[in-house]
C-alpha cells in the first residue's frame, strides 16, 4: 500500500464532536499563467481556507458552499458561522492523489482500490464517531462495512470493536439534479443527534 498523501484538516473542536467529512477527490488546475498546479498534501486545509475567503466561486467552492449550507441549515450563512461548524469537524479527501486536470476528471479504478485501505487506517488513527460521506459514487466503491442499517447508513468496526457510523449523502457539486441542501442538512442533523450503537 502506498503512503497516504493528503493530510486531514482537523478542526479545533473535532475531539468533542468526532465528526469526519469525507469528500470524493481533488484535481489539478491551471493558474493565471496557464501553469498546471497540483494539490499539495495540505489541500484539505488549503481548499477549505480558500472557500472561506470567497464562497460561491469555482467548482471546489461550490462543494464547500453546498456543504456549509447543509451544515449551517441556512442558504445565506455568514462566513464566521461556516467556520464555526467546520471547526467541529475533521475534513479530508478519499482519493489520495490528483485525479487529473480539471473538475470533470474521474478517479481511476486503481485510485479507488488504493484509497480504501488509507481510509480504514485513517479512521483507526483519528477515531471519528460518525462520518459524512459526500458522494454516492464514492460510497458505492468504499470498503465493505461491518454493520448495515440501510443503503446509506452503515458502520465500520475498528480494531477494538468500536463502530464508526457513516451517512452517505449526494455530492454537493452534483450538477445533474442539483444539491438539495435543505434535505441533506436535515439528514445530517438527524444523523448527528442519533443514538447509534457504539459497539457491535
N, C-alpha and C positions, 0 to 999 in steps of 0.2 A: 504494500500500500504506500502511495506517495505521501509526503509530508503535507499536512493541511496548509493552505495558502492564506486564506482570509482570516484576519483576527477579529473575533466578535467585538461589537461595541457593547459594553456592559454599563447600563445606567447606574447612577449612584444609589437608587432605591431598589435595584433588582433583588437584593438579598431579602427584602421584605415581601415583595410581590411574586418573585420567582416565575416571571412570565418571559418566554422567549418568542420573538417574532422571527420567522424564517422566510426569507424571500428566495426567489427562484434562481436568478443568475445575474451576472454583471457582464457588460460588453465594453469593447474598446470604442473610442470615438476620435474624431479629428478636431484638433484645436483651431483657433482662429487663423493659424498659419498653414493649415492643412496637414500638420504632422499628427500621426496616429498616436494617441495616448492610451496606455493600458492601465487598468485598475491596479492599484498598489495593495499591499497587504492590509493597509488601514482603510480600504474602500468602504466597509460598512460604516465606520465612524465618519469618514470624509463625506460620503454621499448624504448622510443624514444632516451633517453640518451645512452642506451646500443647500439642501432643501430648506433649512431654517432661514437661510439668507434670502431665498426667493422662491416661495412656494408657487405652484401652478404653471411653471415654465419648464419645458423639457420632459422627455419620457420618464427619466428616473424620478423627477419631482412629481410627476403625475402619480407614481406609486406612493410616494410619501404624503401627497395631498389626500389621496383616497383613504389611505390607512389612518391618517390623522383625523379625518372626518369621522371615520368609524370609531376610532378610539375615544375621541372627544364627544362623539354623538352630536356633532354640530357642523353645518355646512361652512359657515363663516367663522372659523375658530381664530383665536388670537395666537400668534406665534409662541408667546410665553405659555399659553395653555397647552399647545402641542409639545413644547419642550418638557413640560411637567409630566405628561402622560408617557412620553418616550423614555423619560428618566427612570420610570418604574420598570422598564423592560431591558432585556438584552436583545440585540438585533444582529443577525448575521445572514450570510448568503450560502445557499446549499451547494451549488456547483462551484468548485474550488479554483477555477481559472476563468479567464475571459472566454466567452462563447464565440468571440469574433468581433468583427467591425459592424456596429450598428445595432439598434434596439430590436430589429426583427430577426436577428440571428438566433438560431436554436441550439441548445446543447446537443452534443453527440451522445450516442448510446454508451460510449466508453466513459464520457464525463459523468453520466448518470450512475454508471456502475461504480466508479471511483468515489462518488460523493456519499453514498450510503454509509460505508464504514467510518468516514470522517464525522458524519452527523452523530452516529452512535457513540463515538469516542467523545464528542463534544458534550452531549447530554450527561455522560458519565462524569465529566470534568466539572461542568458548571451547575449541574443538577437542578434544572428548572422543574417546577411542579406542573406547568402547563406550557404548551407550545401552540402558537397560531401559525399554521402552515398556509401561506398565501399563494395559492395556485393549485388547482385540481390536477393539472398535468403533472406537476412535481409530486403531488401526493400519491398519485397512482403508480409512480415509479420509485417511491421510497422503500426502504427495507420493510419486511413484514413485521407487523405489530404483534404484541402478546395478548392484548385484551381488546375485544370488539364490542362496541356499544351501538354501532351504526356505521354507515358508509363513510361519514365524515367525522366521527368521534371514536378514537381508538387510543390505545396506550402502549408504550414501550416499557419493558421491565428492565431496570438497572441491575447491576451485579448483586446488589444486596436485597433485591426483591421490591424496591421502591418503584412505583408506577409514575411514568411521565405521560400525562394526557395530551393528546393532540386534537385540535379542531382544524379541519381543512375548510378554507373559505375561498371564494373566487379571487383571482389575481386582480389587484386594483388597477392595472394598466390594460385590462381586457377591453378592447375597443369594439368587439363584435356585438356584445349585448349591453355594454356599459357596466360600470361598477355601482351596485346598489348599496351605497354606504350606510343608509339607514338600516336596512335589513341585516347587513353584515355587522354593524355596530350593536344591534340588539342581540345577535347570536354571540358576539364576543362578550357582551355584558353577562348573558346567562351562563356562558362557559366559565367566566372568571369567578362568578359567585357560586357555581355549582359545587356541592359537597361530593366530590368523586372519591372512590376508594384510593387510599394511599399505597395499599399493597394488594396483591392478587390473592 
